[in-house]
């Protein structure tokens, strides 16, 4: 695949240059700058003796992550080897008496990141990616280059355990993170640390509370198919949900399974090939009366998804049936759109796979303080911006950025 040549910020600036002066002035202030967003993150260090701003250290860590740095030691090695123009762009402190930049060493970076508020950093980086995407769409629409179909935005909520930390927590449990991801851009908008998988339930509402969710579709796995979550999304956040139903909700599961699915026509079907297998996915949707139908708040439709999988080499088809509920009424979403939102939810699993395989997250030795959560947030923002740039192979993108540190600056809009 040819390497993408420009960052989203470069593309936005190019489109701005072609606009009339009046429109250019109106949109120019909408382009978000990474360092300004990183300045929102609270600095946990004692101000006495601080030589490097927190924003410069965070910008350095993000840039190094684009080059594939998967540890605090690798971040320190990356910044120690970059030329002075890169140091200047990242805001590294310049000593006018010695006429040189004071490059932060690994211990300085480690001390700052391990004491950081990981949730605040993840929120700041996610806001930058989200606002960058919004600005890009607005400028492209103003330039007449792209017409976007109006479809509801969807966010996916899912958790992940950092397996490499399970031997260092004292309790034997791995550090567990719950995150919310924009399914359109793969940008992680928020991430919080929770105490084990069961406590994902109590972290669900606090994670989503700061986000503007009016009209947004929120997808989640069966663990979060809880009545309290449905009420929170629909009544407080004015959002919609699509929630998978399994036997952890036995009464609801029996209701869904007992519906006359054989009499319901297939609303949408698709066949995909990849990863050495063929898969056929079909979706059936059945309307239910709100308040008198399913035993679940605000449920407007029941969903039955049938997946048939077979190895490309041949063999028998394996059939899996999955049920779900949604607050979206039939006039608000067609079966094909529901299928797309359900499929998009699994992009968060693809993100977790990249973190594990490309960045070797499960083998990470970072284990002190907020270090594991901060490193996960760095990988999230690196993967998110690379995907916005058009990269489909993140390992290849890491290698290309490692070859020339100035490419990291260009991708982040700091050049």
N, C-alpha and C positions, 0 to 999 in steps of 0.2 A: 504494500500500500504506500502511496506517496505521502510524505510527511506534510501535515498541515503547515502552512507558511505564516499564518498570522494569528494573533490572539483575538478574542472577542473585542477587546478594547481597541485594538488597531483597526478592526473592521468597522466598529462604530465611528471612530474618528474619520475613516475614509468616507463613510456615508455622509457624515456631517459636512465635510468639505464641499460636497456636491449640492448641498441645500442652499436656498436663498438665505441671506444674512439674517432676516428676521426669525425664520425657523431655526437657524443654526444657534442664534443667541438663546432662544427659548429652550432648546434641548441640551445645550452644552453643559449646563449645570447639573443635568441628570446623570452624568456618567460617574459612577462611584469609583473612588480611589481606595485601594486596599489599605494603605497605611493609616488613612483617616478612620477606617473601621476598626483596625487593630488598636488604635488609641483609646477605644471605648473600654478595653479590657482592664480591670483593676490590677494595679501593680502590687503584688504581695510583699515586696522587698522593703526593708527598712531604707528610707530615703537617704540616710547617712552613708556616704561611701559609694552610692550608685554612680557608675560611670557610663553605662549604656542604657538607653531608653528601652522600655519593655517592647514598644512597637518595633524597634529595630531588631531586637532579638527574635520576636515572633515572625517578622518579615523574612529574616534569615532562615528560620526553621521551615517556613512555607516554601521558600525558594529551593532549599536543600532537598525537601521532600519531592519536588518536581524532578530532581536529578536522581531520585531513587534512594535517598538517605532513609534508612529504616531504624536508626538508633540515635541516641544523643551523641555518641562518639562519632558517628558518621556525619552528623550535622556540624560538629566542631571541626572535623577534618575538611569538610567542604568549604566552610567560611575561611579557614586558614590558607586555602589554596587559590582563592579568587583574586582577580586583579583589582586595582584601586577604583576604577569606574563602577564596578559592581558594589564595592563597599560604600561608595558615595551614594549610589541610588538606594541602598538599603538603609541609609541613615546612620551608618556606623560612625562613632565619634572620631573626629579629626583633632589631633594634637598640634596646634600651631607652633608650639615651641620646638617640638621634635620634627615637625614637617612630615608627619606620617599618620596613618589611620591606626587606631588602637583596636586591633582585631580581638574580639572576645574569645576566650578559650573555652574548652569544653565544660569546665567546672562552673563558669559563669552562666552558660546556657543551661546546664543541668539544674543549678540552683533556682533559676528563674522559672523554668518550665515545671519542675516538680512541685513548686509551691503555688502554681497558677490555679485560678478558678477555671477548671476545664469547661464547665457549662457555659460560662461567659465567653470564653474564647470560641467555642463551637457556635454559639449564637451570633457572634460578631462576624465570623468567617462565613456562616450560612447566609446572613443578611447581605453581605457583599456579593456573594454568588447570585442570590435571588434578585437583588437590585440591578446587577450587571445584566442578567438575562432580560429583565423588564426594559431596561434602557436600550438594549440591543433590538428588541422587538419594536419599540416605539420609533427608533431612528430608521429602521428598515421600512416600517410602514410609511413614515414620512417621505422616505426616498422613493417609495413606490416599487421597491425591489421584491417584497414578499407580502403575500396576503395570507394571514393566519386564520384558519377556521376557528370559530368561537366554540370551544369545548371546555367543559368544566375542568378546572385544575384538580389534580389528585395528589394527595400526600400519603405515604406509606409509613406505618409505625411498626417497628420490629426491634427485637433485642439481640444482643450478641455477647457471648462470654469470651474473654481474652484468656485462652487456655494456658498460655505460658506463665500466667501469674498465680495459678492455683497452688503452687508450692511455697508461695512467699506471702500469702495474706494472713497466715496464722490460723485461720479457720479451715483451711484446705479447700475453700471455695474460690473459684476464679473471679476476678473483677468482671462485673456484668454491666453492660451499657445498654440503655434504651435510647433509640434515635428516631427522628422523623425526617423523611427524605422526600424531596420533590420528585415525583415520578417522571416528570417531563425532562428534567435536567440532571438527575442523579445528585443534586446538591443536598447535602445534609444541613437542614435548617436548625436543628437543635439536638443535643445529646446530653444525657444525664447518667450518672452512675447510680446503680440500684444495688440493693443488698440481696442478690440472688434472684432467680427467675420469678418466684412468687411475688416479690415486691415490685415487679413491673406494673402490677395493677394500681398500686398507690401512686406511681410516678406518671401514669398516663395523662391525667388532667393537668398537673403542673407543667409537664413538657409542652403541651399544646396551648396552655392558657395565654402565653404572650403573643401567639400568632393570630393574624387576621384570617379567619376561616369561613366567613360568610359565603355561602354557595360552593364551598370546596368539598370534594369527595375525599373522605378519610378511609383508607383500607387498613385492615389489621388481621392477624391470624386468630385462631380459635381461642387462644388464651385471653384475648381482649374482647371476646363476645360477652360482654357484661352489660346488664341493664343500666347500671350507673353510667357507664361510658356512653351508651346510646342517648340517654337523657342529657348528659353534659354536651355532647356534640350538637344535638338538634335544638335543644332549648336554650342553652347558654351561648354556644358559638355560632348558631344558625348555619351549621354545616350539614352535610349528608354523610352517611356511612355505608360501607360494604364490608360485612363481617362474616368470616368463615365460621361454620357451625359444625362442631364435632360432639363427641359423647360427653364432654365436660358440661354440656347443657342438655341433659338427657330428655327432658320434656320437649324442648324446642326441636331437638334432633328427631324425636319420634314424630312430631307434627310434620316436619318437612319431609321425612321419608314416606309418610302416609299419604301425601298429596297425590292426586291422579296424574303422575308425570307421563304415563303412556298416552294419555289423551292430549297432552300439550305438544304442540308442534315445536320443532327445533327452530330457534330464532336466529342462530348464527353458527356457522361451522368454518373451521380453517384447518389446514394441514401444513405442518412445518417439518423440515428436515435439518438435522444438525446433531453434533455430538454423537455421531454413530448410531442414530436412531431416527425413526419416523414417528410423528405424533399427530393424532387427529383430535381436535378439541371441538366439542359441541356444547351449546348452552341453551337451556330452556328456562323461561321466565314465567312465573305465575303470579297474578295480582292477588293481593289479600286485602281485606277490609281493615283499615287502621282502627284499632280499639276493640274489634270483635273477631279478629282473625288469629294471627300467630301470637304466641305468648312472649312477645318481645316489644318494647316501647318503640313506637313510630315506624314499625315495619310496614312497608307498603308493597313490597314484592319479595317473593321467594325465588331462589335461583338454584338450578341444578346444573352442574358442570360435569360432563362426561369426557374423560381423557382416555384415549386408546394409544398405547405405546408398543412399538415393536422394533427390535434391532434391525439396522439396515441390511445385515447379513441374512435376515430371514428369521422365521420362527413364528410363534403364536402371538397374537395381540394380547396385551395385558390391559384390562379395563379398570379404571379408578373413577368412582363417583364422589363428587364433593358438593356439599350444600352450603348455601350462604343466604343472608338476608340483607336487604337494603332499604333505606328510607326514601329512595328515589321512586317517584311514581312513574307509571308507564309513559306519560307525556313528557317526563323530564329526562328519560334515558332510554334509548333503544337497546335491544339485546346485544348488538355489536359493540356499543359503547361500554356496556357493563362488562363484556368479555375483555375489552381492551384495558379497562381499569383493573380488573382482577389479574390479568397478565402483567400489567405494569407493576403491581405490588411486588412481584418477584425480582424486580430490578434491584431492590435493596439486598436481596440474597446474592445477586451478582456482584454488588459492591463489597459485601463481606468476603466473597470468594477472591476478589482482587486483592483485598487487604491481606488475606491469608497466604495466597500463592505468590503474588508479586512482591509484596512488602514483608512476607514471612512473619505476620503479626503473632501467630500462635507460638513462635519461637523467640519472641522478643524477651530480652532480659531486663527491660525497664520495669521496675516494680515499686519504686519509692514514691510516696505522696500521690500527687495527681499525674505523675509521669505516664502511666499506662493510658489514662483517658485522654491526656493531651496528645500523645503520639497517635492515638486513634483519630483524633480530630484533625491532626496535620495530614494524615493519609486521606481523610475524607475530603478536605479542601483541595488537595493536590489532584485527586482523581476527578473531583467535580470540575475544576478548571480545565483539565486536560480533555475531558469529554466535551466541554463547551467549545474547545478548540477544534474538535472533530476527530480526536484520536480514538481509535477503537482497540488498539493494542497498547495498554498502559506500560508494559515492560519496554516496548520499543520507544515509547515517548520518554521514559526515564533515561534510557541510554542516549538518546539524542540530546536531551537537556544536560546530561553529564559531560558531553563532549565540549560544550561551550557554555559557561555560566551566564553569558549575556542573553542566551535564549530564555533562561528562567525569568530575567527581567522583562523581556519582550512579552512573554506569556502573561505575566502579572500586570502588565501595563506600567512598569516602572522605568522602562528604557527612556 
